[in-house]
Amino acid sequence: MSARILPVVICFLITLNGLVIPSCKSSNEKKPQKNQGDIQEGLIRNQQQILKDEALEINNYISIRNYTMTATNTGLRYQVYHRGEGKTLAGDEDVVRLNYSVSLLDGTRVYSSDSTGALQFKVGKSDVASGLQEGVKLLHEGDKAIFIIPAHLAYGLTGDGDQIKHYATLVIDAELLQITPGNE
C-alpha cells in the first residue's frame, strides 16, 4: 500500500461586523514563483537606495559642520585639521598607534582611546575597519584628522556585534601618534 499525502487545509473564521466569514487555504495551492533575476534586481535596487540615503546623510553631516573634506575613490571622506611633524606616510605592513574617538552620525560616541587607551594595529593586516586602515595611510606622525567612514568600509551589514549597529556610518577623530615601519 503506497502512502498518500493529503493536502492540508487551514480554515479561519473571521468575524466582521457580526458576520462570520470562513477563509480557507489548501497546502496544494501554488504560490507564484519569482524569477531569480527579478530577486537579484530587487536586491541591487535596495542596496543602491541604501547607498544613496547614506551619501545624503553624510553630505548633510558635512554641510552642517562646515567641513572641507576630500573623498577617496572608495567613499571615505577625510579632513586633516592639524599637520604634525612626521615626514613619511603610514603604509601597508607599518604598525600605527593612534588616539581616537568613534561616533555615529547622530553624535553618539561609541568608542574612544580615553577609555580603551591608544589603538595599535598593523596596516593591512588587522581586523580594524578598512576605512580606518585606508585613512591612516593618508597621515604622517602627529597629524590629526576626521574620517567619515561609510558602512561598507566600516562594519557593513552586521555591525561590530557590540555598540556599532548594522549599516552604521562612523565618524572617527584620530591623531596618529606613531608609525613603526613594517620591516623592523
C-alpha positions, 0 to 999 in steps of 0.5 A: 500500500503506497502512502498518500499525502493529503493536502492540508487545509487551514480554515479561519473564521473571521468575524466582521461586523457580526458576520462570520466569514470562513477563509480557507487555504489548501497546502496544494495551492501554488504560490507564484514563483519569482524569477531569480533575476527579478530577486537579484534586481530587487536586491541591487535596487535596495542596496543602491537606495541604501547607498544613496540615503547614506551619501545624503546623510553624510553630505548633510553631516558635512554641510552642517559642520562646515567641513572641507573634506576630500573623498577617496575613490572608495567613499571615505571622506577625510579632513586633516585639521592639524599637520604634525611633524612626521615626514613619511606616510603610514603604509601597508605592513607599518604598525600605527598607534593612534588616539581616537574617538568613534561616533555615529552620525547622530553624535553618539560616541561609541568608542574612544582611546580615553577609555580603551587607551591608544589603538595599535594595529598593523596596516593591512593586516588587522581586523580594524575597519578598512576605512580606518586602515585606508585613512591612516595611510593618508597621515604622517606622525602627529597629524590629526584628522576626521574620517567619515567612514561609510558602512561598507568600509566600516562594519557593513551589514552586521555591525561590530556585534557590540555598540556599532549597529548594522549599516552604521556610518562612523565618524572617527577623530584620530591623531596618529601618534606613531608609525613603526615601519613594517620591516623592523 
